[in-house]
Amino acid sequence: MPLPQLPTRMGAMLSEKSVKITSAQPEVQTPGNDTPIAETTVQAAPPARAKQQPAVPPASSEPPAAPVKTVVKTSSRPKKARLAQSKRKLFVLDTNVLLHDSNCMFKFEEHDIFLPMIVLEELDHQKKGMSEVARNARQVSRFLDGLIQGVAELDKGVNLDGIGNQEALGSLQLQTRALHSKLPIELPMGKADNGILMVVHALKDLYPRRKVVLVSKDINMRLKARSLGLLAEDYLNDHVLDDSDLLYDGVMPLPDNFWSRHGKDVESWQQGGTTYYRVKGPLCSEFIVNEFVYFDGEMSMQAQVKEVSGKSAVLATLRDYSHGKNNVWGITARNREQNFALNLLMNPDCDFVSLLGQAGTGKTLLALAAGLTQTLETKRYTEIIITRATVPVGDDIGFLPGTEEEKMLPWMGALEDNLEVLHLGSGPGSGENAGDLSKNSTMEVIRSRIKVKSLNFMRGRTFLNKYLIIDEAQNLTPKQMKTLVTRAGPGTKIVCLGNISQIDTPYLTEGSSGLTYVVDRFKGWPHSGHITLQRGERSRLADYASEAL
């Protein structure tokens, strides 16, 4: 936009003529670019002057020079056009979808959303309390209140992008009148699910040319809908992966012809006791930063990817934690993946580590041993904080008396078991000749540096120079995981442990778990690493049971 011409003296008023905005120039199409670029004429401001000009210029002063015109090119991304109403799908949301993801209304792109009145009634019953479900219910109510502000006729629908969600190009429709329909099967009308099914059936008759789909997290609800001839789908927008087998495992085996195709012009150097290799070849573009690669053959190698640039990559050798001289609090790696995991846990530049694996692969033991070494020996961290989701496998045991740590102790059986293993190992003060007094004093020192915290009191905290272990992380939602990871302050390391095949939280699956979410999102970040432990090292009985049962 051109700037108006400056006044000739201080205190003068600008005329309407000088403030008049000139029209923009026509669009100019640049070669090689399909996006139209608009040219806007802008009048440049005069340069700053060192001395203050007099209030009234002399009579012999010349008229001001013509303004300098500068052309500024701005590009705008064209907004996606809305579909015609007949081409949009109409998704009827069940209450459990709204309680599962408070932002779900804005995840259906150009399609429309319909909320039955009975869904609003169920939201009202769930809004009280401090649980995650109650918070989601209140947030959905706020979104609905913001969308309908200033709308006089709700029966025509409300645009979903009215409060800033630009990707939602559909409309929200609330039930404003009674919808009656005769179902093929008589269902008792006292249940909310049956009322929602009747609304879906009525919408199908009301809009015969549109695709009416029920979205529910309840499997039985979807089965009943399909039995009545209605379309029903699960809410899949929160799924990180469709197949858990596609989850990043942090390890890549190198092919047999790796050195023949990548062995030319190899550069090597040493820095800080680590040997680095720069290799070039077609496979380098598939590497991910902090991914572990290994080659079993004549020139066997185990390395970690430190840098990827086109078809070249920098590999760094690893520290062998399977050797006794490199033990971590008396613990040595028993297989390749455990050695990779200890290299991540003992690396001060790695702020976030995630370990996946079946029961007995050593996730908690490795994390706790690395934490004790870096807390009590190297003094890198001030204390170890352990937390987990309190989701019972069977029936709940009810109220637990005591302080926060005393209430959490029944959930921390894995901590006690691993502390016993570490205490009986070759750690400081736990040798064969050490007396019971020395062992007890050592255990007291260890326990003084380990704090057990509940997830319910994590919001708003900031951990400085802490070693945070999140156990059973597969039972956390992505939102809960974000709340925990964002608690990290300077010098804090976070270790996530879990097994995505043992999820106990309702409505969470392998694809929507918070552990799967962080593994996929942190993949490739230079200060994070992930390893999936494959082999069980607990006992031959546990190994056989995990395979046979």
N, C-alpha and C positions, 0 to 999 in steps of 0.2 A: 504494500500500500504506500503511495507517495506521501511524504511528509509535507505539511503546509509551509509556505514561505515565511521566513522569520520576520518579525516586525522591525521597522527601521529605528525605533526608539523604545526605551524601557517604558512599560506601563501602557503601551498602545494595544488596542483591541484588534484581534484578527477579524478580517471581513469574511462574509459567507463565501465569497468567491475564492479566497485563498484556502479555505478548509475543504472545498469541494473535492471529493474523492474521484480520481480518474478511473475509468474502466480498465479492467485487466486486459492484457494482450491476448490474442487468440492462442489456442494450444499449438505447440510446436512438437512435431513427431521427430524424435531423434533416431538415427539409423541404428539398428541392432537392438532396439528396445521397444517392446510392445506396449509399455505403459505410457499414456500421454503425460507430457510434462508442461505445466503451465508457467508462462513467463509473467512475472510481476514486476512492475517498475517501482523502484524505491528511491526516494530522494535522500542522498547522503547528508548527514549533519555536518556543519562546518567544523574544522579542527579547533581544538582548544587553544586559547591565546594566553600568553604569559601575563599580560598586563590587563587591568580592568579598563574597559572602554568608557569614555565619558558618557554621561547620561544623554546629552544632546550632541549629535555629530555636527561638525562645522558645515557651513552652508555650501562650501565648495566640494563636499564629498561626492564621489561618483556613486551612481546607483549600484546596488548589490549585484554581484555577478550571477550569471544564470546557474541554477542548481545543477549539481552533478548527478547524473542518472546512472544507477547501478542495476543490472539485471540479476535477479536471484531466481534460481530454478528450484522449484519444489515439486516433489512427486507424491502422489497419494495412491494408496492401494484401493482398488475398487471393492466396494462392499458387496458381499454375496447377496444376490437377489432372493426375495422371498418366493416360495413356491405358492401356486394357487391352492386354495383350501381343499379342492377335490383331490389334489395329488399328495397331500400330507397324510401321514398316519395319525391316528388318535390313540395315544397311550393313556390308559387308565391306571393310575398308580395305587398300589396297595399301601396300607399304613406302614408295614414293616420296611418298605423301600425308603420312605421318608425318614424313618427312625434310624435306618442304617447309614444313609448319606444325606445330610441336610441340603447339599447342593445338587441333588439328583434332578431337580426340575429343569436345570440349565444344561443337562448333558444329552439332550435328545436332538440337538442341532436344529433342523428346519421343521421338525414335526411338532404337533400340538399335544398338550397335556390336559387331562380331565381329572378333577378331584371330586369324588362323590361326597355328599354331605356327611355320610357316616364315617368317612375317613377323617374329616375335621373333628368329629365327635371323639374319635379314638385319640387323635392328637391332643385334644384338650385333657383327656384322662392321663396322658403320659408326661405332661409338661412339668409336673411337680417332682422335686428331688434334685440330687446333685450327680446322678449317674450320667453316663454318656448318652443314653437313650433320652433322658429328660432334657439334656442340653440340645440335642438335635431337634427335639420337638419344639422347644422354644425358638430355635433359630429358623425353623421352617415357618413358624407363625410370624416372625419378623419379616421374612422374605415375602410372605403373602400380604402382609400389611403394607409393605413398601410398593408392591406391584399394583395394588388396587387404589392407591392414593389418588384422588381426583378423578376417578373413573365413575361416570354416572350410570352407565348401562353395562352391568356385568354379564348379561346374557349374550353379548356379542364377543366376549373374550377380551383378554388383556395381553399385550405384547410382552414376551418374557425378557426382552432386552431393555426394558424400561428402567432398570436400576443398574445398568452397566455391564451386563453379561452379553457382549456383542455376538458371541457365537450361537446364542439361542435365538433363532429366527422364527420360532413358532409362537403360538399363543397359549395362554392359560385359560381354561374354561372351568368355572365352578358350577356345581349343580344348583340352579336357581328355581327349578320347578320339579314336581314329582314325576318320576319316570316309572311307568308300570309296564311289565311284560310278563307273559306266561312262559315259564321255563318248561322244557320238555320233561323234567323230573321235579316232583314236588319236594321242596326243601323247607325245613323249619325256618321261619322268618325272624326268630329271636336272636340269631347269630349274625355278627357283623359281616363275616365272610360271605354268607349267603345273600345278604343285602347288596354287597358289592357285585356279586355275580349277576344279580337281577339288573343292576344298573348297566353293566357291560352288555347284557343281552338286549336291553332296551336301546342302548346306543347303536348296537348293530342293526336293529330294525329302523332306527331313526336316520341313520346314515348308511344306506345300502351300498353306495358307491365308494365309501371310504373303508380303510382297513382299521378296525378297532381291535386293539391288543391290550390285554391285561398284563401288567408287570408286577410280579410278586416274588419275594424271597422264600415264600412258603411252598414247599413241594406239593403238599396235599391240596393247597389252593389251586395250583396250576393243573393238577390232575383232575380236580372237579371241573375246572373251566373247560378243559379239553373233552371231558365226558359230555358236557353240554353243547359241544360244537363251537366253542369260543377259542379264539387265539390267545395263547398265554406264553410269556417268556420270563426268564430269570433276568435280574438286573446285573448286567455284566460289565458295566462301565468301570467298576472299581477293580476289575481283574487286571493285574499287571501282565500276566501271561495266560494264554489259553491252555497250554500244556506245561506242567511242571518239569517235564524232561528237557525243555528248552531253557531252563534257568541256568544262568552263568555259574560255572563251577570253579573258576579261577585257575584251571590247569589245562594246558594244551600239550599233548604228546607230539613230538616232531616226527615227520615221516622218515623212512629209511634213506631216501635220497636227499636229505636236508643239506648235508655237507657238500655233496656234489653240485647242488644248485645254488648254495649260499656260501660256499667256502672260499670264493675268490675275493681278493682285496679285503681281507678281514683286518681290521685295525684293533689293537689291544693296548691298554694302558692300566696302570694301577693307581689307586687313590684311596687313602685311608684303610689300607689292608684289604681292599676289594678290587678284583680284577674285572675290567669292563671290556666288552667286545662290541664292535660295530659291524654288523653283518648286513648284506644287501641281497635282496631276492624277492620273488613274487609273494612268498608267504609272510613277509614282514608287514604287509599292509593289513593282515588279519590279526596281528598281535594287539593286545590291549595293555595299557600301562598298568604295571604291578601284577600282571599275569605271570604265572610260573610255567616254564617250558622245560621239558626234559627229553633226553635222547638216550635210549638204551641200545648200545652197540659197541663197536670197537672204540670209537671216540665218544664215550658216554658223557653226558653233561646234564646238570641241573642248574637253571639260571632263572633270573627274574627280569622281566621286561621293564626297563627304566625310561625309555623314550621311543616313540614311533614317529617317523617322518617320511611319509611316502612309502617307498619300497626299501627303506633302510630302518634299522632298529638298533638300539643299544641294549645289550644284555649284561647283567651283573651276576657274578658268582655268589653262591650262598654260603652261609656258615653251617657247618655240619653239626647239628645238635643231636645226632645219633651217637656221637662219640662221648665217652664219659667225661673228658676234660671240659666239654662245653655244656655240661648238664645245667639245667635250670631248676634250682631248688631241689636238686637230687633227681630230677626227671629228665630222661633222655627220649628222643623221638624213636618210635618203634617201626615207623613206616615212612614212606616218601611224603605223604600228605601231612603227617604230623610235623615233619621237618619244615615243610613250607609254612605251616601255621605258626610255629615258633619263630621263624624268621620275620613274620608279620607282627607277632605279639611283642617281640623284643626290639623292633625298629622304632626309634623315637620320632621319625618323620611320618609314621603311619598313625593318624589320629583316629581312624575308624576301621575296625576289623569285624568281620562277620564270619562265623564258623557254623556250617551246617553238617549234619551227620546223624546216622542212626544211633540208637542207644548203645553205649559202650565204646564209642570211637574216641573218647578222651577229650571232648570239648571243654567241659568244666575244669578238668584236672589241668590241662595245658594253660587255660586262661588264668586260673588261680595261681599256678606255679610262676608264670611270668609276672603276675601282679605282685606276688610276695617278693620276688627277686628285685624288682624295680622300686618297691616301696621300702623294704627293710635293708637291702644291701646297697644299691646304687642311689637311693634317696631321690629318684626321679619324680616320684609321686608321694604325696603326703599320706594318703590312706586309700583303701579299697572300699568301694561302695557297691553292694550287690542288691539288685531288685529283680522282681519277677511279677508276672500277672498271677493273681490269686484265683485261678480257675480250678475247681476241684474236678477230679476224674470221676468220683462217685458222688454219694450224697454228702452235702455240706455237714461239717461237724458242729456248726452253730457258733455261738458267741465265744470269743477267746479273751480271757482277762489279761491284764498287764499293760506294759508300755508298748510303743510301736514295734520295737525290736522283738519283744517277747511274743507279740501277736504274729510276727512274721516267721518266727523260728520253726513252727510246724511245716511251713512251706519251704524251708531251707534244709531239708534232709540231704540234698545233694552236696550242699556246702559242708555239712558236718562229715559226710563220708569222705570227701576229697581232702578235708583238713586232716583227717586221721591218716590217710595215705601219705600226705606230705609230711606229717609229723613223724611217722615211722620210717621215712626215707632218709636220705643223707643230707638233709638240710642242717643249718647251724644248730648245734646242741642236741642233735637227735641220733648220735652215734650209738653203737652197741654198748660202749662203756659209760655212757652218760647215765647219771642216776635219775631216779624218779623226780627229785626236786628240780633238776636241770630241765627235764622234759616238761614239767608243769610250768616252770617259769617261761620256757620258750613258747609254750602254747598260750600263755597269758599275753606275752608280747605280740604274738600273731593276732589274737582276738582283739587286742586293743587297736589294731590298725584296720580292722574289718568292720564296716558298718552295714547293717541290713536295713533297708529303707522300703517303704511302701510306695506304690505308684500313685496312691491317692493324694500324696503331699508333695509331688514333684513340680507342679505348675508354679511358675514364678521363681524357682530356684536357679542359681548359677554355681556350677562346680568349678573350682580353681585347683589345678594340679592334682586332680583326682583320677583314679583308675576305676572306671564305672563298668560293671559287668551286668548286662541285661540277660537274665536266664529265662528259658522258655519263651523266647521272643516270638515264636510262631503264633502265640495266643493273643498278640497285640494287633490292634487295627492300625492301618497306615496313619491315622490321625494321632493315636497314642504314641506311635513310634516317632512321629515328628515332634511331639511334645517332649519326649525324652531326649532325643538327639540334640535339640536346640537348647538344652540346659548346659551344654558343654561350654566352659570358659577357657581362657588361655592355659595351655599345658595339660589339658584333660584328654585322656584316651578312653574311647568307648568300645566295648567288645560285646557283640550281639551273638548269643548262642541259641540254637534251637534245632528242631526237627520238624519240617513242614508236613510230615506224614502223621504227626501226633497233635492235631489241632483239636482243642476242647471247647473253644469259644463258639457259641451259636452264630450262624450266618457267615462264618469265616471259612474259606476254602484255601487250598494250596495256592491258587492264583491270586487271591485277594488278601492274603496274610500280610501283616506289616513287615515281617521278615523278608518275604519275597519282594516287597516294595522297596526296601532299602538296598537289597542286593542289586536289584536292577538299576536303581537310581544312582548309586555310588560307583557303579562299574566304570572304570576308566579314570576316576579322579586320582591324581598323583599322590594324595595323602590318605588313601583308603585301600583295603585289600580284602579279598574273600577267598575262602577255601572250603570245599566240600570234602569232608573226611569220609573215606570209603570203607576202610577195614576196621572191624571191631577188635579192640584189644582188652576187653574186660575179662573174659574167661572163655574157655572152649565151650562151656555150657551156654553162656549168653550168645556166643556166635552161632551155635547150632540152633538155638531157639529162635533167633531173629530170621534165620533162613527157613526153618522147618515149620514154624507156627504161623 
